[in-house]
Every structure is written in C-alpha cells, then in structure tokens.
Amino acid sequence: MITRKELASDRGLVKDRAVGSLIGLAIGDSFGDAARMQANRESYGFITDFNAGATWSTDDTEFALLTAKTLIRCKGDLSTDAVVKAWFEDVVVQDEYKRGGASELAAANNLRKGLRPPQSGKFNTFHMSDGTAMRIPPVGIICAGDPKRAALMAEVDASISHSEDGIWGAQAVAAAVSVAMVDGSFEEIFAAAMETMPTDSWLYYNMKQAFAIIEEHQGNILDCWMPLHDQLRASVWATTAEAIPAAFACLALSHQDFRSGLVLAGNFARDADTIGAVAGAILGAKFGLSQIPPRWVEKVRYPSGTCLQFTKGLDICSMGEQLGDLIR
C-alpha cells in the first residue's frame, strides 16, 4: 500500500484510479441490472459481458453522481448544509422518478415536510436500505488513503436518507474505496470496511457469516455460491445487511482483475445492480481505468437520466477526473 502523498504526487495514477472507481461503479450498476433481467436469464443464465442494446443507468450511478457533484462543488469540504442544498436542487425538485430507490424517495418527501438530517434519515421506513452504499464511492475516492475521514464524511452524506445499518454500510464502502485507491491489499480493504461497523449490528453479523462461509469452503466459488445466498437473504433485497456482505463476499472470492470480480458480483442476483456497483467501485479504485475493458467504459460513460434528470449526458470520466483533482 502506498501513502496518500505518494498517490497525490503521481497525477496520472490519481486520474487512473479516480476515474476507474467512478466508471467501475457505473459498469457494475448496469451490468448487475442486465444480469438480473429475465431476457438475459433465459438467453444466458450467467452473463459475462454486455449484450447488444442501448446504454442505460439506474439510480445507483445517478445518485453517486449527485454525491460527486456535491463534493466537487464544496471542494471536498462536505457538510450537512451542502448535502441538503444538493438534494433540494436535484432531487426534491423532481415531481416524479421513472426509477428511484424507496429510501431516497422517502428522504425527499421528508425534506419537503421540513425534516432535516438526521431526522430525514431516521424517520424513514427504508433507513436500512443499501441506497447509501451505492452512492458513496466518490467520498472514498477523495479520501484516498484516509479511511477514517472517509467514514466520517460518509456519515454526513448518508444521514440525509438513512440511519443505523444504512449509514454503516456507506461508511464501510467509503473506507474500502479509500484503501483501494492507495493500492491496499484486499485483506486491508476488508479490514477497513469491518472497522466501521458496530460489532452488534446486523451488517457486521452478516459480514462475519459471509467470510466464515468462504473460509469453510476454502474460497471455492461453486461451494460458496448457494450458501452465501441462503445465509445473507433478507426479506427485502435492497437491505444493506444483505447486499453489502454479498458485494464483499464476491470480492473475496474473485479479485484477480477487474472483469472477473465484476462479473461475479453482477451475477449475484437479488439487488445485483447495487452489489455490482459497490464491487465495481472498489475494483476500479484498485486496478484503475487502464485495466477496465474500454468497450465497457464507453457503454456506460454517459448516463441516461433514468432517475435524476440532471445526470443525463454527463461524462462520468470527466466527473472522476474532477474528483481526482481534490486529492492533494
């Protein structure tokens, strides 16, 4: 693992990893969404690539771009006021969402009622969803090499829409991306994520269970695959305590390169777009843009604005570069 100072001194490496993480998130989001489509299941069962068709994005990528935009505007000095301002500008103003997470929609309604963080996140039926974990990697990018700062900043962003496990999941992912950005080993990445979780939380329990299954079966994917699904399954598939351990389990099982890890995570089923997005952000931070198939980058580079209208046509690579500029 290198230091933040060493990373910051190599601007080419900063760009490679910052853009790699943000575009990796978008690839994982779209890949996981494709993998769980019935047409792909009927045609392929387990997909290994994008098939022909239009580019798309889901709320995972587009809310991550909201976080990125907020960080860029405040130059990395994130505050609750900055988060609330961003949500009023780009979330609350929309009358409808063609596709959006229930936790985010509930938070927008709370903001309209006059509630502010942390109440806007606490007074939310979906406060333990994975809606923060999928949008938080930009925090990990700018906090490269500083997982404690990443966890603190993640709480600021997450509290507008989540509480408890919903916040801890965001902190885990932000810390993991932070360590991946400075070339931490996957053992160091996992340790940073675990450090953010209260030991009596559901999230921590499921993370431990996932790693225990992998250890029991000596990392054999075929032996682990079904037990992981059975053990982690929650009543609603967008639950943090299911999706985030699933993403980290996939990384533990396959992380030799970006594509192999991403394909495994994207095919996990259930909330596969978020599982893919989280894994893709970590893998992209670790391996960089240079190790991602260029055709995948171009496939997702310009979002469709499916959920948040302001994201339509934005250049994700350019946003990643601007996040990288905050690493000094």
N, C-alpha and C positions, 0 to 999 in steps of 0.2 A: 504494500500500500504506500502511495506517495502522500506528501503533505498538500494541504490546500495551496500553500505558497508555491510549491513545485508545479502544481497543476496550473495555477494562475500565470506562471512565467512562460508557459507554452500556449500561446493563444490558438494555435492550430488544434491542439489537443482539447482545449476548452470547447471550441466550436464543435469538434467531432463528437464529444460526449454530451454536450448540452442539446444539440440538435438530435443526436442519436436517441436520447432519452425521451424527448417530446414526440418525435416521429415514431419511436418504438411504442409509445403509449397508443398513438392513433392506429398503428398497424395492428396491435393486439386487440384493440377495441373492435375494429372492422373484421378482423379475422375470426375472433370469437363469435361475433354476431353472425357471420356467414356460416360458421361451423354448426351452429345450432338450428339453422334454417331447415325446414322439413325437406325441401327440394335437394339440398346438399346431402342430407342424411340418406335420402332414398337413392341418390346417384353414387355417393362415395362412401357413406358411413363415417369414415375418418378422413378429413381433408388434410392435404399437405401444402396447398397453395391456394391463391385466389383463382376462381374460375372467371370466365368472361362475364362482363356486365358493367354496370355503372359504378362509379365511386360513391361511397356513402360514408356517413359518420353517425355516431349516436351521441346521447347526452354525455357519455364518458369523456370523449375527446373535447366536446364543446364546452363543458364546464371546466375542464383542465385549461382550455384557452382563456376562459374567464379569469381563472386564478393567475395564469401567466400575464394577462393584460394588466391585472391589478398590481402585480409585483413590479412589472416594468414601469408603470405609471408612478408608483411610490418609490421607485429606485431601490427596492428591496427592504425598505423600512416599513414593514407591514403593520397595520394597526386595525383594530375593530372598525374604526370610522372609515378606513379605506375599503374594507370588505363590504360594509353596509352600503357605501356610496356606489360601489361597482354593481352590487345586486339591484339597487334601485334603478340604475341606468340600463342594465342589460337583461334583468330577469323579471323584476316586478312589473316593468312597463308592458310586457307582453300579455295580451289577453288570453292567448291560448298557446299550447305547445303540441305540435304534432307528435312529439315523443319526448318524454321527460321523466326523470326519477320522481317517485312519490315523495321522497324526503325533501327534495328541492322544491317541489310544488307546494308542499305544506309549509316550508320555511318562507316562501314568497307570500303566501297567504298570511302568515304570522306577521311579516313585516308590514303588510298592508293594514293590519289591525293595530299597528303601533308597537308591537313587541320588538325588542332588540336583543342581540346576543348578551348573555347565554340563554335567555328565556325563549327566544325564537327557535333555538335548537332543542331545548329541554321539553318544551310544550309541543312536541311533535311525535305523532304516533309512530313515525318511521325513523326515530332518532338513532336506532342501532343498525341502520342500513349501511351498505358499502358505498353510498354516494359520495362520501368524502375521500375515501381511499383512492378512487379512480381519478379524482380531480387534483390531488395534492402533489404529484411528482414535480411540478415546477418549483415548489418550495425546496424539495430535496436537491434540485439542480443548483439553485443559487446558494444553498447552504453546503455546497460540496466540501467534504472533509470535516464537517461540524454537525454530527447527528443530534447533539443536544439542542443546538439552535434550531435545527430543522424541526424537532419535536415541539419546541415552544411555539414556533411560527405556525406549525400545522394546527395547533390548538386554536390559534387566533382565527384562522380561516374556517376550520370545521365547526366552531361553536355557533355560527350563524344558522346552521341547519341540523346539527347533531349533538348528541350527548353520549357519555359513557363509551361503550364499545365503538360507537360511530366516530368518536374523537380518537380513541386509542388506535383504531385501525389506520386512520390517517397519519398519526404520529409514527406508526410502525413503517408505513410505506415511505414517508418522507425521510426517515432515518436511513432506511435501506438504500434509497436512491442516493442520498448524501455520501454514503460509504462506497457505493458502486462507482460514483463519479471520480473518486480518487483511487480506483483500481483495488479496492478491498477484495479479499478473497470471499467466496460465498459463505464460508464459516463466519467471517467478520460481518458480512451483510446480514446474515440471520441473527447474529448476536445483537447487533444494533437494533434490529426490529424488536426482538424479545425484550430488550431493556426498557422499552417504552410502555410495556403492558403491565398493569397491576396483576399480581400473581393469583388474585381471587376472581379474575374476570373470566367470562365465557370465552373471550378471544384467546387468552393465554392458555386456557384448558385445551381448546381445540388445536392450537398450535403445537402444544406438547403431544397431544394424541397423534397428530399427523406425523411429526418427526419420529415418534415411537413406532408407528406402523412401518415407516421407511427403514428404520433401523432393524426391526424384526425381520423384514424381508430382504435385508441387505441391499436395498436400493433397486431391486428388480421391479421394473415398471409393471410388468404383467401381473406380478403377485400383489403389488400395492394398489393397483388401479381401482378395483371394486371395493376393497376395504376402506380406502380413503373416502370414496363417495358415501358409503354406508355410515361411517363414523361422523363425518362432517355435516351431513344433511340436516338442514333446519326446515321449519315449517314454511318459510318463505325464502326463495332462493337468492334474494338480494341482501341477505343478512351478513353483516361484517364477519361474524364468527364462523360462517361457512366459507365465504368467498376468499377472504384474505389468507386463511390457512391453506386453502386449495391452491392459491397462486404460489405461495412459498413452497408448498409440497412439490408442485410441478418444477419449480426452480431447483429444488434439492435433487429431484430425480433426473433432470436433464439441463445442463448448463454449459456444455462444451462449446457452444456457439449460439449466436442469436437465433438462427432459424429453428434449430432443434428444440430449444427451450420454448420458443414462442408457439410452435406447432402443438407441442404437448399441452401447454396451458390453454390455448384456444379451443382445444377439443375436449376440455374437461366437462363440458355440458353445464346445465343449470345456468348460473349467471356468467356465462363464458365470455361475454364482452368485457366485463369488469376484471375477471380473472386474467384474461389476455392483456388488458390494458395495464394492469399492475405489473405483471411479469414482463411485458414489453418495455415499460419504462425503466425497470431495473436492468434488464438485459441491454437495452440501448445505452444506458449510462455506463455500464461495464465494458461493452465491446465497441461502442461508438458507431456513428453513422457509416463509417467506411466498411463495417462488417455486415451491414444490412443490405439485402438484395435491392438494387436500385429500382427494379420494377415495382417492388412493394412500396418504396418511398413515394414514387410517382402516383401509385394507386390511391393513396390516402392524403396526399400533400395539401389538397385544397378542400376543406370541409364543405358539406352540403347545406349547413344551417338547418339541419333537421329539427333541432331542439332550440338553440339560441340563434336568433336571426343575425346577430352581428357577426357571427363566425363565418357566414357564407363567403367562400372565396378567399379567406385569409390564407397566407402562406405559412404553414406550420414550421417550415425550415427557418424562415425569417424570424418567427417568434422565438424559436430555440436559440438563434444567434443573439437576439436581444437579451434573453435570459443569461446567456453566457457572458455578455458584457458586464453583468452585475457581479461576476466572480473576479475579485481583485485581491 
